[in-house]
Amino acid sequence: MPKLVPQERITLAEAARRVALTKRACGILVVESDPDQQARAARMLTLEGHRVVGSGSGEGALALLSQWTVDLVLVSERLPGMDGIELAQEIAELMPEVPVVLVVEAGAKEHPAASLVGAVACLTKPFRLEAVRELLRSLDLEPRASVVPAE
């Protein structure tokens, strides 16, 4: 059983207030095959005011990207079928304007192939809220659009 990391507890009203105050809410796709990790990342990013969609596979992520506009993609290194490295490369070729962050297993600070496939950074699982905040600040993302179906 994975070790649970304490989460900041806030009320729904506080979450809504944070979302309203966030002027730079971005659309973020989280690609993670572990449903618990995916939900944790989505919750963390949503509480920061971002709009989040998730996929458990590379193929599912590509299908979502054909329908939704996102500003950032977090890709787990290990995925069923198409792995995270292949997916990062595919996204970099199809949508070079969308930054991809490779999420690697604990113990691996940097994946040797990350920069070769177009990933702008690596995060180590399980990542903490402060690491995500710093990453988002460093990327200085400008929201491209709301996360709505693409036409």
C-alpha positions as CSV (number, residue, x, y, z in Angstrom):
1,M,0.0,0.0,0.0
2,P,1.5,3.4,-1.0
3,K,2.3,5.8,1.8
4,L,-0.2,8.7,1.9
5,V,1.1,12.2,2.0
6,P,-0.9,14.7,4.1
7,Q,-3.0,17.0,1.9
8,E,-3.9,20.6,2.7
9,R,-7.6,20.5,3.8
10,I,-9.7,23.3,2.6
11,T,-13.4,23.9,2.3
12,L,-15.3,23.9,-1.0
13,A,-15.9,27.6,-0.5
14,E,-12.1,28.2,-0.1
15,A,-11.4,26.1,-3.2
16,A,-14.0,28.2,-5.2
17,R,-12.4,31.4,-3.9
18,R,-8.9,30.2,-5.0
19,V,-10.2,29.4,-8.4
20,A,-11.9,32.8,-8.7
21,L,-8.6,34.5,-7.7
22,T,-6.6,32.5,-10.2
23,K,-6.1,34.7,-13.3
24,R,-3.7,32.2,-14.9
25,A,-5.7,29.0,-14.7
26,C,-4.3,26.6,-17.2
27,G,-5.7,23.5,-18.8
28,I,-3.6,20.5,-17.8
29,L,-3.7,16.9,-19.0
30,V,-2.5,14.3,-16.5
31,V,-1.5,11.0,-18.0
32,E,-1.1,8.4,-15.3
33,S,-2.1,4.8,-15.3
34,D,-2.5,4.6,-11.5
35,P,-6.0,5.9,-10.7
36,D,-5.0,7.0,-7.2
37,Q,-1.9,8.9,-8.5
38,Q,-4.0,10.5,-11.3
39,A,-6.7,11.6,-8.9
40,R,-4.2,13.0,-6.4
41,A,-2.5,15.0,-9.1
42,A,-5.8,16.2,-10.5
43,R,-7.1,17.3,-7.1
44,M,-3.8,19.1,-6.3
45,L,-3.9,21.0,-9.6
46,T,-7.7,21.7,-9.4
47,L,-7.3,23.2,-5.9
48,E,-4.6,25.5,-7.4
49,G,-7.3,26.7,-9.8
50,H,-6.4,24.8,-12.9
51,R,-8.7,22.9,-15.2
52,V,-7.6,19.2,-15.3
53,V,-8.4,16.3,-17.6
54,G,-6.9,12.8,-17.1
55,S,-6.1,9.7,-19.0
56,G,-4.7,6.3,-18.0
57,S,-2.9,5.6,-21.3
58,G,-0.9,7.2,-24.0
59,E,-3.6,6.3,-26.6
60,G,-6.3,7.8,-24.4
61,A,-4.2,11.0,-24.0
62,L,-3.8,11.4,-27.7
63,A,-7.6,11.0,-28.2
64,L,-8.2,13.7,-25.5
65,L,-5.6,16.0,-27.1
66,S,-7.5,15.8,-30.4
67,Q,-10.7,17.1,-28.6
68,W,-9.4,19.4,-25.8
69,T,-7.1,22.4,-25.7
70,V,-4.5,22.2,-22.9
71,D,-1.5,24.3,-21.8
72,L,0.5,21.5,-20.2
73,V,0.8,17.7,-20.2
74,L,2.1,15.7,-17.3
75,V,3.1,12.3,-18.5
76,S,4.0,9.3,-16.4
77,E,7.0,7.5,-17.7
78,R,5.3,4.1,-17.2
79,L,2.1,3.6,-19.1
80,P,0.4,0.6,-20.6
81,G,0.8,0.2,-24.3
82,M,2.5,3.4,-25.5
83,D,4.9,4.4,-22.8
84,G,5.5,7.9,-21.5
85,I,8.6,8.5,-23.5
86,E,6.8,7.6,-26.8
87,L,3.9,9.7,-25.8
88,A,6.1,12.7,-24.9
89,Q,7.7,12.4,-28.3
90,E,4.4,12.1,-30.1
91,I,3.0,15.2,-28.4
92,A,6.2,17.2,-29.1
93,E,5.8,16.4,-32.8
94,L,2.1,17.1,-33.0
95,M,1.9,20.1,-30.6
96,P,5.3,21.6,-30.1
97,E,3.7,24.6,-28.4
98,V,2.4,22.5,-25.5
99,P,5.1,21.7,-22.8
100,V,5.4,18.1,-21.7
101,V,6.6,17.2,-18.2
102,L,7.8,13.6,-17.7
103,V,6.8,12.1,-14.3
104,V,9.4,9.5,-13.2
105,E,9.5,7.0,-10.4
106,A,11.1,7.9,-7.1
107,G,14.9,7.7,-7.1
108,A,15.2,9.0,-10.6
109,K,15.9,12.7,-10.6
110,E,16.1,13.1,-14.3
111,H,15.3,10.7,-17.1
112,P,18.1,10.5,-19.6
113,A,15.8,10.6,-22.6
114,A,13.5,13.4,-21.3
115,S,15.1,16.3,-23.2
116,L,15.6,14.2,-26.3
117,V,11.8,13.6,-26.6
118,G,10.8,17.2,-26.0
119,A,10.0,17.0,-22.2
120,V,10.7,20.4,-20.6
121,A,11.2,19.0,-17.1
122,C,10.9,15.9,-14.9
123,L,8.9,15.5,-11.7
124,T,9.5,12.6,-9.3
125,K,6.6,10.6,-8.0
126,P,5.0,11.1,-5.6
127,F,5.3,14.8,-6.2
128,R,4.5,17.5,-3.6
129,L,2.3,20.5,-4.1
130,E,5.3,22.9,-3.7
131,A,7.2,21.1,-6.5
132,V,4.2,21.5,-8.8
133,R,3.8,25.2,-7.9
134,E,7.5,25.8,-8.6
135,L,7.3,23.9,-11.9
136,L,4.3,26.0,-13.0
137,R,6.0,29.2,-12.0
138,S,9.2,28.2,-13.9
139,L,7.2,27.4,-17.1
140,D,5.4,30.8,-16.9
141,L,2.5,29.3,-18.8
142,E,0.0,31.6,-20.5
143,P,-3.4,29.9,-20.8
144,R,-4.1,29.2,-24.4
145,A,-7.9,28.7,-23.9
146,S,-10.4,27.2,-21.7
147,V,-10.4,23.4,-21.6
148,V,-13.2,22.9,-24.0
149,P,-13.6,20.6,-26.9
150,A,-11.5,21.6,-29.9
151,E,-13.3,22.3,-33.1
